């Protein structure tokens, strides 16, 4: 019988530290994305629902201010909506890419090989999202032109 030798080695501490740092950065990235999305949505809601009425001299004469009194604020709300649509479409694109192609490194298989109708529909949904983003860009340009004429 031949002798069997077993090698005993140590795992590099640098490799495990790099994995820990990469995981920490991934978690931080995810948390920042959530905070950014919530802040953006909160900003759009606060901007779109802002109004105030102030009495002037007597209670019968009142001044009213709303967000749509200033056209540049309307453009700001549209820009925030464009950001939300673009961010969500981009995130969905990465998931649909994995659904179509899989990820061998993570041992994820392409599910579109089995679920053809599902994948066709989600791909169509992405096309609609990017069309919405393009329409928002056109809407912003039209709003800028309208504001510049006033």
N, C-alpha and C positions, 0 to 999 in steps of 0.2 A: 504494500500500500504506500502510496505516495503521501508525503506530509503536506498537510494543508496549512498554509500560513494565512493568518488574518491580519490585515493592516488596521491599526487603530490610529486614528488621526483626530486632530481637533478642527472644528469648524472655525473659520476665520471670524473673528469678532467684527471686523470691518464689514463683512458681507451682511451679518445680521443687523448691524447698526444702519447700514444703507437701506435695508428693507424697512426698518422701523421709521427712518426719516421719510422714505417714499410714502409709506402708509400714512404718516402724520400729515404730509403735504396733501395727499389725496383727501383726507378727512377735512382739512382746513379749506381746501378748494370747494368741496361740497357744501360746507357750512357757509362760506362766503357767497356761493351762488344762491343759496336759499335766502340769506339775508338781503342780497341784492334784489332778488325777485320780490320779496315782501316790501322792501323799501320803495321799489319802483311802483308797485301796485298801490301802496299807501299814498305815494306822491300823486299818482293819477286820480285816485279817489278824493284826496284832499283838494286838489285843483278843480276837479269837476263839480264838487258839491259846495264850493265856497260862495257865500252870499251874505250880505249884511245890509240892514236898513237903519239909517240914522235920522232922528228928528232934526229939523232945522227951524229955528226960531219958535215955531209952534208945533204942536203935535199933528196938525193937519198937513203940514208940508214936510215931506220926507225924501231923503235921498237914498237910493238903492244901488248897491254895487254887486255885480255878479261876475263870475269868471269870464263869461262871454262878452262882457263890455270891453275887454281888452283883447283884440284879435291875436296878439302874440301869445297869450295864454292858451288859446285854442290850439295854436300850432304846437305849443309845448305838450299838451295832452296827446295830440296825434303822434308826436315824436316818441312819447313814452309808450304808446300803444304799438308803434312800429318796433321799438326795442323788445317789447314782450313777444310779439309775433315772431320776430327774427330769432330770438333766443329759444323760444319753444320749438320752432321749426328746426333749428340746428340741433337741439338735443334729441328730437325725434328722429332726425336723419341718422344720427350715430346708432340709435337702437335698431332702426330699419336696416342699416348696413350690416349689423351683426345678424339680424334675422335672415338676410339674404346670403351672407357669406360665412357666418359663424366666426369663431375665434379659436384657432387650434391651440394657442398658448393657454387659454383658460379652459380648454376642452369643451367649448360650446359648439354644438352642431348647428348648421344652417337649418332653421325650421321651415323655410320656404320650400324645401324639397317635398315636404309632406302637406303643407297648408298653402296651396297655390292661390285659392280665392282670397284668403286672409291677407296674404302678402300683396296681391294686386290692389286690394282696397287700401291698405296702409300706405302703399306707394302713391296711390291717387290722392290720398289725404295730404301727403307731403307736398305734392304738386299744388294742391289748393292752398296750403300754407304759404308757399313761396309766391304764388300769385297774389295772395293777400298782402304780403310784404311789399311786392312791387306796386300794388295799388296804393298802399299807404305812402310810398315814396312819391308817387304821382300826386296824391292828395296833399302832401306837404309842399310840393313845388307849387301847386295851384294856390294853396293858402298863402305862401310867401308872395306870389305875384299879386294876389288880391290885397294883401296888406300893403305892399309897396305902392299900389295905385291910390290908396287912401291917404 
